[in-house]
Amino acid sequence: MDHLETPAVHRLLTSPAGRLLTSRPFEAFKTRMLPREFGVVRARAAADVALGAGPEAFLREVDAPPAPHLHDRIERALAEYARIRDAYDETMARWNSVFWGDYESLPDERVAIERQRREISQQRAKPSSVFGFLTRDHYVPSVKFEIPDPDDALVRWHHELAEPERLYGFSETRASEEFPRIERSATVRGPGTVEYLLRFTSPSPHFSDDATARVYEPADATDNLPTLIFYSGWGMFDDQLVYWPEEEYVARRLAPEGYRVILPDAPWHGWREPPGYYSGEPYIAKAPVGLFTLYAAAALETGVLVDWARTEGAPVVGVGGVSLGGIIALHVGGWCDEWPESMRPDVLFPVGMPGAVDQTLLSGELTRLLDIDSALDAAGWTGDALHEFAPLLNPPKTPDIDPERVFSFIGSQDEMAPTRTARVLLDEWGVPDWNRREWDCGHFGVLSNLIRGDEFQQTVRRELGAEMRDEQKRVTA
């Protein structure tokens, strides 16, 4: 019987040749390329709302300067992208009928349409061959900024600044009265896995869309599956691409061994990409408000997923994530005491994350690369103004989870998620030294270690297994 395969690029990255990923020259190259990569997807996001309006309207939507000399090339690019999007829309209509509709499909049919969806979704999401010339021959910004006025933000969020639990809390009453119904898609076979999607109305009052997550279970799944909920980094397209690193180095590596892995789409990411934006763009474009509204929504959605996993029989649930996902995990660990007990995780696995988001906005390497600092300055955000929002941006200085159940992984040379801020927070939380791992690398080196190594996965296996044994002892005592 047919099933989804591990992409060739992952096999290459984990081969001896993939050692290049851990080199300093590769990290420097990858860092330099970021503005161009995001410029391409900014152009695609603009095309999604400007098709048919002509090159001038397209460039205005991109937030790029006029370029009459490029109009002919832009016309051709838009026509090519329109063909891609038509193919995408047609494929998605068939995919939705198979995975969410009443259509009774066969397993091989679901594998085939899932492959087709991934391929055309990737062509639509990241059409470098279509719009790449713009990032070479014309200025295209990485982000179309919509930075709020700091005084307006203070007025709008003053209650939450005084009581952050208004934003991050999930009371017993609210949980019982508003707990969302979770829908499950049809399944598809992966490499030793059974995979499906979940969707439910986001519990955050600041998001009106469905939260979405992809679930991976062993092919011979039982009810008694230790579960890991793990978030990707900012700007990831998740399963809208053929290759999604977290799917391979976490989900498809652990699930065949008897674990359930849930990979959620953070707000504005993946399936939740809003029209006119690329995956994750509003998080940066609306800084700093976009940051903490995402953290709070993702934290509450994680609580829903923890509860769902327990109803599915999970004896232990861990929460983690890389980069942006690591910040979400820290917020979960810092606020979950405000939630019903069934929503609180047992273990935390934050990876490649800063400990102080306000400081990262001021001095992180991504701030300089994507001109976030210039956009914040132009809108009037000083260091003092950002620090006023620290209670919402930064994880709390004390955890709501046993610090001995927190296992962190960071890069000692990381300047995108500044290492010093992570160390300070882990010290404040009282996380034992033996629970902390520092790799001698920068931000992209952290991802390389996750992809090529096994240290993180061994820690997850060991700690979820230890928690499960402890839980069994408590039940039988």
SEMI-118106 format. One record per residue: residue in one letter; x, y, z of N, C-alpha, C, O in turn. Coordinates in steps of 0.05 Angstrom, whole numbers, plus 5000, padded with zeros to 4 digits. Example, Ala and Ser with C-alpha at 12.3 -4.5 7.8 and 13.67 -1.06 7.14 Angstrom:
<sites>
A526448865156524649105156526449345156528549345169S525749555142527349795143525850015157526850235161
</sites>
This chain:
<sites>
M501749765000500050005000501750255000503950255012D500950464987502450704983502350875009500550855025H504451045013504551225035506251465028507851455009L506051675044507851905041510651835048511151665065E512551965034515351895039516852125052515952355052T519152065064520952265074522152405050523352275033P521952675048523052815025526052775021527552735040A526852784996529752744990531452955003533752895011V530453195006532153405018532853335047535053405056H530953205061531553135089533652915090535452915107R533452725071535552515070538252635064540252545074L538352845047540852975041541953115066544353105072L540253265080541053415103542153235125543853325141T541152995127542052815148544352635139545252465155S545152665114547452505104550052645112549952865122P552352515107554952645113555252915099556453095111A554052955075554253215062552853435077553553665075G550953355093549353545109550953685131549953865144R553453585135555153715156555654005150556254165168L555454075124555754355117553754545131554354775136L551454425138549454585152550354695179549454895188T552254555191553154635218555554825217556554905237S556454895192558855065190558055365193555855445187R559955515203559555805206559155945179557356115177P560655865158560055995132557155955122555956135111F556055715127553355665119551355835135549555955124E551855865161550156035177550156325168548156455166A552556415161552856695151551356725125550056925120F551656535107550356545081547256535085545856705072K546256355101543356335106542256595117540156685110T543756715136542956965148542757185127540857335127R544757205110544757415089542457385070541557585059M541657145065539557085045536657145055534857155040L536357175082533657205093532057435080529757385073P533157675078531557885066530557825038528257885031R532257695022531357624995529157414996527257424981E529457215013527457005015524757115023522657045012F524757295042522257415051521157615031518757665030G522957735015522057914994520457764973518457864963V521257514967519757354947516957294957515057324942V516657214982514057144992512357384998509857374997R513657625003512157875005510957944977508658024976A512457894956511457944929509157754923507157834911R509357504931507157314926504657394942502457384931A505057474967502757564983501357794970498857814970A502857984959501658214945500158124920498058224914A501257924906499957824882497257704888495457714872D497057584912494457454919492157654920489857574916V492757904926490558104928490658304905488858464902A492758294887492958494866492858374838493158514819L492258114836491957994809489758144793487658194803G490458204769488558334751488558634753487258774737A490058754773490059044776492359184763492459424763G494259024752496559144738498959184755498859164780P501359224742503859244756503959474777505159434798E502859704771502959924790501559854816502659904838A499159744814497759664838499159444853499259444877F500359264838501959044851504259164867504659084889L505759344855508059464869507159624894508559624914R504959754892503959894915503259694937503759744961E502059474930501359264950503759144962503859074985V505859104946508459004956509659194975511259124993D509059454972510259674987513059734976514959794991A513359704949515859754935515560014919513360094913P517860134912517760384896516660324868516760094859P515760524853514960494825517360384809519660434815A516660234787518760124770517560084742517159854734P517160294727515960274700517660084682516559954665H520260084686521959914669521559614673522459454657L520159544695519759264701516859174695516158944700H515159354685512359294682511859044665510158874671D513259024643512858784625513558524639512058334638R515758524654516558284668514558224691513957994696I513558434704511658394725509058284714507858104726E508158384690505758274678506057974672504157824678R508357894662508757614656508857444682507757224683A510157554702510257414728507457384740506857164750L505857584739503157564750501457364735499857224746A501857354708500357164692501156874699499556694701E503756834703504756574711503756494739502856264743Y503756684757502756624784499756574784498856404799A498256714767495356654765494856374756492956244766R496556264738496255984730496755794754495355594758I498855864769499455694793497155704813496355494824R496155944818493955964837491455824828490055704845D490855834802488455684792488855384797486955254805A491255284792491754994797491554934826490554724834Y492555124843492355084872489455074881488654894896D487755264871484955264879483555014871481854904886E484154914847482854664837483654434854481954264862T486254414861487254194877485954204905485254004916M485854444917484754474943481854394945480954294965A480354454924477554374924477254074926475553974941R478953934910478853634911479853534938478753344949W482053654948483253574974481253604996480953425013N479853834997477853875019475653675018474653585039S474753604994472553404992473453135003471852985014V476053074999477052815008477552815038476852615052F478753025049479653025077477653145096477653075120W475953315087473953445105471053405097469253465112G470653305073467953275063466752995069467852835084D464552935055463252675058464152475038463252245038Y466052555021467052375000468452135013470352165029E467651895006468851645017471251564999470851454978S473651625008476051574992477451325001477051235024L479251224984480951004991483651105001484351324995P485050945017487651035028489551135007490851335010D489950974985491751064964490951324951492651484943E488351364949487351614937488051854955488752064945R487851814981488552035000491552094999492352325000V493251894996496051934993496652094968498252284969A495352024946495852164921495052454922496552624913I492652504932491752784933493352954953493653194949E494252824975495952974994498653044981499653264986R499852864965502252934951501853164932503453354931Q499653154917499053364898498653634913499553844904R497253624936496753874951499453994960499854234958R501253824971503753934981505354064958506554274961E505353924935506954034913505854294902507454484899I503254314898502154564888502154784909502355014903S501754704935501854904956504655024958504855264963Q506654864954509354974954509855164931511055384934Q508855094907509155274884507755534889508755744881R505455524902503955774908505255934930505456184928A506155804951507055944975509756084970510156304980K511555954956514356054953515156044923516855884916P513956214906514556204877517056364870516956574857S519356264879521856404875522456444845523556644837S521856244829522356264800520656474787521356564765V518356544799516556734788517357024796517457204779F517757064821518257334832521057394841521657604851G522857194837525557234847527057464834528657594847F526357534809527757754795527258014809528958194808L524958044823524458294836526358344859527158574864T527158134873528958174896531858224886533458314902R532358154861535058214850535158494837537158634839D533058564822533058794805531559044816531559254804H530259004839528659224850528359194880528558974890Y527959414893527659394922524859284929522859404922V524859054943522358944953522758894983524558744991P521259025000521558985029520958705038519358565025S522158625060521558365071518858355085517658145087V517958575096515558595111514058855103515359065100K511458835101509859075097508859155125506859045135F510159355137509759415165507059575169506259735152E505859505191503459645201503759695231501959615247I505959815239506659845267504560025281504160255271P503359945303501460125317502860345331505260335338D501460565336502460785352502760695381500860575392P504960755394505460665421503360785441502560645460D502661035438500661145456497961015453496560955473D497160965428494660815423494760535435492760435446A497060405432497360135443497160135473495959955485L498260335486498060355516495160385525494360255544V493660545510490860575517489360315512487760235529R489860195489488359945482488959715501487059565507W491359695511492159455526492759515555494059355568H491759735566492559805593491459605614492759555634H489059495609488059295628489759045628490458935649E490558955604492258715603495058765614496258585626L496059005610498659065622498659055652500558975665A496359145664496059135693495558855703496458775724E494158695687493458425694493858245669491958185655P496258145664496857985641495157735639494757625617E494157635662492457395661489857445646488557255637R489057695641486757755624487357655596485457565582L489857665587490557575560491357285560490657145541Y492757195580493856925580492256725597492756485597G490256815612488856645630486656485616485456575596F486056255627483856085616482455965640483155755650S480456115650479156045676477555795673476855705650E476855665696475155435696472455495683471455335667T471355725689468755795678468855825648467155725633R470855975639471156025611471655765596470555715574A473255585608473855325595471355165592470855035571S469755155613467354985612465155095594463654945582E465055365592462955485577463655525547461855525530E466255545541467055615514468955415502470155475481F469255185513471154995503470454915475468154825470P472254955456471554905428471354615421472654435433R469654555401469354285391471554235371472054395353I472954015374475253945357474353755335473253545340E474953835310474353665287476853525278479053625280R476553275267478753115258478353045229476152955221S480453075212480253015184480452715179480952565198A480152635154480852365146483852325149485352525151T484752085151487552015155489051965129487851915109V491651995131493451915108495851765120496751835142R496851575105499051415115501651565109502151655087G503451575129506051685126508151465128507451225128P510751535130512851335134512851215162514251315179G511251005166510950885193509051035210508950995235T507451215199505551385214502751375202502351305179V500951455219498251535210497951835217498551915239E497151995197497152285200494352405194492952305176Y493652605209491052745203491253025215493053095229L489253185209489053455217486953495239484953355239L487353685256485353775275484754065270486454215260R482254145275481554435274479454495295477754325301F479654735306477754825326477855125327479855245320T475655245336475555535339477655625359477655525382S479255815352481255915371479856025396477956185393P480855955420479656065444480356355449479356485468S482256465433483056745437480956935426480056895404P480157135441478257335431479457515410478057665397H482057495405483457665386483857525359485057635341F482857275356483057135331480257015326479056895344S479357035301476756935294476856695276474856605265D479256585272479656355253479756095269479556095293D480055885254480455615266483355575272485055625255A483955475296486555365301486855095287484954945285T489255045277489754795262492254665271494154795281A492354395269494654245277494753985262492653875255R497153885256497453625243498453425264500253485280V497153195265497652985285498952745272498252665250Y500952635286502452395276502352185298502952235321E501451945290501351725309502551475296502751465271P503451275312504451035300502350885284499950915290A503150735264501250595247499550405263497250355255D500550295285499050115302498350255328498850145350A497250495327496850665350494950535370493050405363T495550585396493750515418492850775431493650995422D491250755451490250995465492451115484492351345491N494350945492496151015513498751145501500951035505L498451365487500751485473501851735487500351935489P504351725498505551975507505552185484506052105461T504952425490504452625469506252865472506652975494L507352955449508953205447507553395429506853325406I507053635438506053865422508354045417509654145435F508954095391511454225384510954435362509854365341Y511854685367511354905348513954955331516154935341S513455035306515655125288516355415294515255535311G518355515279519255785282517655985266515855915251W518356245269516956455255517356435224519556365215G515256495209515456495180515356225167515656205142M515156005182515055745170512255705157510255815167F512255545136509755495122508455225129506355155120D509855085147508854835158508154635135509754605116D505854515136505354305116504254425089503054275073Q504654685085504154795059506554755040506454815017L508754635050511054575034511454275034510554125051V512954185014513653895011515353815035514953595046Y517353985042519153925064518654105087518954355085W517953995110517454145134519354015155518753785164P521454145163523454015180522353895205523053665212E520554035220519453925245517853665240517853495257E516753645217515253395210517153155210516452935219E519553205200521452985197523152935222523352705231Y524353145234526153085256524753045283525952935301V522153125284520653065309518452865304518452645315A516552945287514052785285514452505273513752305285R515752495250516052235237518352075248518651845241R519952205265522052045279520951925304521651695311L519252065319518251965344515751795342515351605356A513951875324511351745323511551445318510151285331P513251345299513351055295514350905320514050665321E515551045339516650915363514550905386515150805407G512050995381509950975401509151235414507951235435Y509751465401508951725411506851845392506751785369R505252025404503652205387505052475387505752585408V505352585363506552845360504453025346503352955326I504053265358502253465347503853705339505153825356L503653785314505054025304502954225297501754215276P502454425315500454625310501454845290503854895288D499654965276500255215262499955445282497755475293A502055595287501755835303499856025289499556015265P498456205304496756405290498256545268500556615270W496756585246497756715221499756545206500856635186H500156295213502056115200500655885186498455805194G501955775165500955535152498155555141497655735125W496355385150493555395142492255655150490155725139R493455805168492156045179493256305167492856515178E494656275145495756515132493556695122491856605107P493456955130491357135122491757225093494057245084P489657295078489957395051491557655052491157835069G493457675033495057915031497557915048499058105047Y498057705063500457665079501657395073500357215064Y504257375078505457105077505356985105504657125125S506056735107505756585132507356725154509856735153G505956815175507256935198507757235196508557355216E507257355173508057635169506757825189508158005199P504157805196502957995215504357995242504258205256Y505557775250507057765275509157985276509458125297I510658025254512758225253511558495244512258705255A509758485225508658735213507258905233507359155231K505958785253504458925273505858945300504658985321A508558905300510158915324509759175339509359385327P509859165366510158935383507458795390507458575402V505258925383502658805390502258535376501058355389G503158515351502858255338504158025352503357795351L506458095366507857885380506257775403505857525405F505357945421504157835445501257735440500357565454T499957845419497257725413497657435402496057265408L499757395387500357125378501056935401500056715403Y502857025418503756855441501356775458501056535465A499556965464497256895481495356705468494456515480A494756755442492956575428494156295426492756095430A496656285418497956015415498055875442497655625443A498556015464498655895490495955775497495855545506L493755925493491155825499490455585481489255395490E491155605456490555385437492155135446491154905443T494555175456496054945466494654815490494554565492G493454975507491954855529489654685519489154475531V488354765498486154605486487354345476486154135480L489654355463490854115451491853925473491653685470V492854035495493653865518491253715529491353475533D489053865532486653735542485653525523484853305531W485753585497484853385477486553135478485552905477A489253165481490952935482490352765506490352515505R489652895528488952735552486352585548486052355557T484352715534481852565529482352335510480752145510E484552345494485252125476486851905491487651715478G487251945516488651735532491551785537492951615548A492652025530495452075534496152075564494952235579P497951905573498651905602500452145610500552215633V501852265590503552485595503652655570503552555548V503852925574503853105551506153305555506353435576G507853335535509953535535509353745514508053695494V510453985519510054215501512854325495514454375513G513454375469515954495461515654655436513454685425G517954745426517954895401520655015396522255035415V521155095371523755205364523355495356521555565341S525155675366525155955360522456085369521956085393L520856175351518156275359516756065376515456125396G516955815367515655595382516655565410515255495428G519355625413520455615440519355835458518955785482I518856065447517656285463514756205471513956245494I513256085452510555995459510655795482509055805500A512555605480512855405501513355535528512255455549L515155735529515655875554513256025565512756025589H511656135547509156265556507256055567505856105587V507055825554505355615565506355535593504755515612G508955495596510055425622509855635643509855585667G509555895634509456115653506656195661506256335681W504556105645501856195651499855965656497556015663C500755715653498755495654497455455681495455315683D498555575702497255545728494555695728492855655746E494155875708491656015705489455845691487255935688W490255605683488455435667487455195683488655125704P485255065674484454815687486654605686488354615668E486754435705488954245708489354075683491554005675S487153995669487353825646488753955623489653815604M489154215623490454365602493454415607494854515590R494354335630497154395637499054175629498453935634P501254235615503054025607504653915630504854045651D505953685625507653565646510553645643512053655663V511453695618514253745612514453965591512553995575L516654115592517054335573519754295558521754215571F519754345532522154305515522554555498522154535473P523254785509523755025492526555005479528454925491V526655085453529055065437529555325422527755445410G532055425423532855655406531255905410530556045391M530555965435528756185441530156405458531956335473P529356655455530256855473528656845499526556725500G529856965520528356985545527057245550525357275567A527857455534526757725537526057825509527857905494V523557825502522757905475523058205470523758285448D522658365491522958655487525858725480526358895463Q527758585493530558635487531258525459532858645445T530058305452530558185425529558375403530858395382L527358505407526358695388528258935384528459045363L529758995405531559225404534259145392535459305377S535258905398537958835391538358575376540658505369G536258415372536658165358537458205329536758405317E538858005318539858035291537658045270537958185250L535357905275533157925256532058205255531058285233T532158355277531158625277532658795256531458955242R535258765255536858915236536458815207536158975189L536358555204536158435177533558515163533558565139L531358525178528758575165527858865170525458925165D529559035179528959315184526759355204525259555203I526459175223524459205244525159445261523359585270D527759485266528559705283527759975271526760155285S528160005245527460255231524460295232523460525236A522860085228519960115229518960185256517160355259L520160065277519360135305520060425311518560575323D522560505303523360785308521460985294520661185306A520760925269519061105254516361135267515061345265A515360925280512760935293512961045322510861085334G515361105331515661225358516161035381515861105404W516960785374517460585395520360605405522160525391T520660725428523360735441523760475457521960315461G526160455468526760225485525060235510524060025519D524560465521522860495545519960415538518660275554A518960495515516260425507515960125504513960015512L517859995491517759705489517859575516516459375521H519559675534519759555560517159565576516659395592E515559775570512959795584511159555577509359485592F511659435554510059205545511358935552510458725544A513558945567514858695576513058505590513358265585P511058595607509358395620507758225600506858005607L507258325576505758165556507658035536506957815526L509858155530511758045511513457815522513857615509N514357845547516257665558514957445575512857505587P515957205575514957005593515257095622517057245628P513457015640513657095668516357015680517656825670K517257155700519857105713519756865731521856775740T517456755737517156515752515456315737513456405725P516056065737514555875721512155755736512155755760D510255665720507955515732508355215728506455065730I510755135722511454855718513954795734515654975737D514254565745516654485760519054535743519354415722P520954715751523354775735524954525729526554525709E524754315745526254075739524953915715526053725706R522554005707521253885683521554065659520054025639V523454245659524054425636526754345625528754325640F526854285598529254195585529754375561528254365541S531854535562532354745542534754675524536554535533F534554775500536754745480537155015466535255115453I539555125468540055385455542755375442544355195447G543255575424545955605412547555815426546556035431S549955755433551655935449552356185433553056385446Q552256175407552856415390550456535377550656685357D548056475387545556565375545156865379545056955402E544957015357544457305359541657375349540857605352M540157185338537357235331535557195355533757365360A536056985370534756945396536856965417537956765426P537557215425540057255440540357065464538757055482T542656925463543156715483543056825512542056695530R544157065516544357175543541657205556541357165580T539657275539536957315551535657045558534257035578A536256835543535256575550536556475576535156365593R539156525579540456435603539356575628538856445648V538756835625537756985648534956875656534456835680L533256825637530556715644530756445656529456385676L532456265645532755995656533856015685533055845701D535656205690536556245717534256335735533956225757E532656525726530456625742528456405748527356385769W528056225728526156005732527355785750525855615761G529955785754531155575770531455315756531555105768V531755325729532155075714534854965719536855115716P535154725728537754615735539654615712538854585689D542254645717544254655696544254395679544654405655W543754175692543753915677541353885659541253695643N539354065661537154055643537554235618535854255600R539754375618540354575597542554465578544554355587R542054505552544154425532544754675515542854795504E547254735513548154955495549854835473551954715479W548954865448550654775425552355015417551555245418D554754955407556655165398555855245370557155155350C553855415368552855485341551055735344550455825366G550255845321548256055321545455955317544955715322H543656125308540856055307540255835287538855645294F541355855263540855645244542355385251541555165243G544555415266545855175276544155015295544454765296V542455145310540655005328538854825312538454595318L537654935290535954765273537554545260536554315258S540054595252541754385241542154155261542053915253N542654225286542954015307540453855311540553615316L538153985309535653845312535253645289534353425293I535853735265535553575241537453335240536653115235R539953395246542053195242542653025266543652805264G542153135290542852995314540552835326538452805314D541052735350538952575364538752655393537252525408E540252855401540252925430537553025439536552945460F536353205423533653305431531653075432530153055451Q531652905411529752685410530152485433528252385444Q532652435440533252265463532152385489531052235506T532352645492531352775516528352745517527252695539V526952785495524052765494523252475502521452435518R524552285489523951995495524251945525522551825538R526552025536527251965564525252105583524251975601E524652355578523052505597520152445595518752425616L519052405571516252325569515952045581513851985593G517951865577517751605588517951605618516451465632A519651775629519951805658517351915671516451815691E516152115657513652225667511452015666509752005685M511451855645509351655643509651445665507651355677R512051365672512551175693511651295720510451155737D512351555724511551685749508451705751507351665773E507151755729504251775729503051505735501151485751Q504151295724503051025730503350955759501650825771K505651035771506050985800503951135816502951025836R503451385808501451545824498651425822497151425841V498051315798495351195794495050935811492950885822T497250775812497050525826497550545856497050355871A498550775865499250805893496750805910496950835935
</sites>
